[in-house]
């Protein structure tokens, strides 16, 4: 019998406040669970606006602890209620002055398995993230969940192939890529980079983007979220570029072994020849 995982993602518009934003995602998660989904992921800093369009200390108010903050605790309850694995991207405060762009991974029984902290932090117009976030220091974890081995790579990370590869080496079968990327900046890369990464590393990727224009800038988040398989093919249709959407797809994890046996990229790697790649 095929090892098929029904997976979901949400691309959403900003509601204007955290409470209603979280409530909206809870309803989407319940709808996904009702349709048989066993894992779901949300967009970058899902419970807040994309405040990095400006540099203003007022936006530190969105930060909260992980795993002991209110949003992650609420998502633990949601995971227990729905029986789903949940990928929860939030603005994390570890201690005073230590802030990260983070995604907690919660198992289907509500256990927080750990978190990924975004490694690559942009600092360009409309994406002033270095003002808020330290670079991630928690490595490239892959979490052994109820649906299989799940990793996370956040937004700007996707431009850097090294992390995709490390997640594959660490055993990932499905990598969630929560994002906030705008139409004018890199839209033509959106349907190129993650499919290429899925091929190179031979696993499934869930690429999630926000949608709409928000209150702190004119970034036009263009949605078009999708799942892509280890052959680089979209699983079903790509989501809308203008409306929020719940995307649910069946992922055949047996394809991972099939592709790795056929293309054998991991067999033919040459780590002995790659020393120059990590020289500063």
Secondary structure, DSSP 4 states (H G I P E B T S, - for coil): ---EEEEEEEE----SSHHHHHHHHHHHHHHHHHTT--EEE--TTTTS--GGGS--GGGGGG-B-TTTSHHHHHHHHHHHHHT-EEEEEEEEEEETTEEEEEEEEE-TTS-EEEEEE-----EETTEEGGGT-PPP-S---EEEETTEEEEE--GGGGG-HHHHHHHHHTT-SEEEEE---BHHHHHHHHHHHHHHHHHHHTSEEEEE--EEE-TT---EEE---EEE-TTS-BSSPPPPSSS-EEEEEEEETHHHHHHHHHH-TTTT--GGG-GGGG--
